[in-house]
Amino acid sequence: MKYSLTRKSAAPALFLFCAAASSASAAPATISGPQALALAALVAQHSSLPAYDKRTIARLFAGGSIFLIAAKTRFSVTADNVVCRTSNIDIAARSCELTFKTRKKTLKGREANELHATAATAGVPAEAAAGLNIESFSKLNCIIDPREIRQKAGGGAQCSFETGK
């Protein structure tokens, strides 16, 4: 009897341990198409990209396709870490912190809301903690190919990132 009770309680304990271990590890994700372009465009505006590259990505995101593209045909948008928070209690509180190699940038209000919503659309899972909704991802790497986007065939933007800690 004692053996069977121990064995019966060990299986759920093992399941809970494995579930906790898997949720704590980073999960890689890859997105492409409109969600990738939106995420890259929002992050690019705060990155260390040259101004011309930022304008080009912003124009692509706005639907513009008539402009000169420099010899460089692809843009890379990267961020080390992005953490966005909204509150269930203070409904006007929203912020995102973007960490790049050399600096951090904090967004508030509308800009934070845009990035938070875009991350959710891109598949970043939300975590809840004491009245907060938190979405975080790391190792963002987006490749934008303006020439492929101009073909209007659904390609030209791809991002990879890790969710969880």
N, C-alpha and C positions, 0 to 999 in steps of 0.2 A: 504494500500500500504506500509506504513512504517513498519507494523508488518511483512509482507511477506519478505521484504528486510532484515530485521534483522534476521528472521528465516533462510533465504537462506544463509546468510553469517555466521551464527552461526555453521552450520553443517561442512563446511570446516575448520573453526577455531578449532572446537572440534577434528576433525580428525588429524590436524597438532599437536595439543597439545598432544594427545594420542600417536602419532608416535614419537614425541620427547621424551616423558616420557619412552616409551618402549626401545628406542635406548640408553638411558642413563643408564638403569639398567643392571646389570650383567646377562648374559645368561649362564646357566650351559651347559656343553657339555661333552659327553663321547665318546671315540674312542677306538677301539681295533684292534688287528692284526698288520700288518706291520707298519702302521702309528704310533701306540702306542709304538711299540718297537723302532722305529727310534727316536721319540721324547724323550722317556725315556733314550735311549743310549746317545744322545747328551747332555741332561741336567745332566745326572749322572756323566759324566766326570768332571764336575765343582762343583759337590755337595760335601757334607761332608761324603759321603759313604767311608767305608774302601777300601783300594787299591785293595784287592782281589775281592770285589764285583764289583768295577769299571771294573776290567779286565774281569770278568765273563760276565758282560753285554756287554762289547765291543766285546768279542769273539762271543757271541750270535748274535749280530748285524752284525758281519762280516760273519756269516753263519757257524761258528764253533760249533760243538756239541759234540766233543770228549774231555772231560775234567772232572775232578772230581768235584762234587758238594758237598759242605759241608752239614752238617746236616740241615742247614737253607735252606729251599727249595724255599722261595720267597724273592724277593728284593722289597723294597719300595723306589721310587725316588720321592722326593717332592721339590717344589720351591714355595716361597710365591708370587713372581711376576716375569714376564718376559716381557721385552719391546724391540722390535727390530725395527731398523730404517734403511731405505735406502733413498738416495736422488735422485730426478729426475734431479737436477742441477749439483751437484758434483757426477758424476756416480761412482766414486771410493769410496765414503763414505758409509760405512755400519757398524752398531754396534748393539750389543744386551747387555742389562743389565739384569743380573739374580740376584734376591734378594732371599737369603735363610734366615733362622731364625737368624743366627749369623753374616752373612757377605754378601757382594755384589761382583759380578764378572762381569767385562766388557769384552766382546768379540769384536774383530775387524776383518775385512777382511774375509778370507775364513771361519773361524769358525762361524762368525756372519751370513754370507750368508747361510751356511748349516742350522743353526737353524732357520733363517728367512724362508727359503724355506720349511723346514720340518713343521714349524708351519702353513704355508699356505696350505700344503698338508693335514694337520690334521684338517683343517676346521676353523682355526682362521681367522676371517674377517680382512681385511686390512682397515685402515683409511687413508685418505689423508689430509695433512695440509701443505700449503705453501711450495711446492716442496719436501715434505717428504712422504714416505709411512711408516706407522707405524702399526705393529702388536703387540698386547699386550694381555696377559692372566694372570690370577692369580689363586692361590690355586691349583696348579698342584699336582696331586697325581697319580702316576703310580705304578701298581703292576706287577712285572715280575716274572713269574714262569718258570724257566729254564727246569724243567722236562717236562712240557707241551709243551714248544717250541721244545724240542728235538724230540717230537713225530711227528713233521712236519704235523700237522693237522689244522693249522691256528689259534690256540689259544695260550694263555700263556702271553699275554700282554694286559693290559687295563689301560687307563688313563682317569681321569676326571679333568676338569678345568673350569674356568669361563672366559668369554670374556666380553669386555666392562667394564665400570666403574660404 
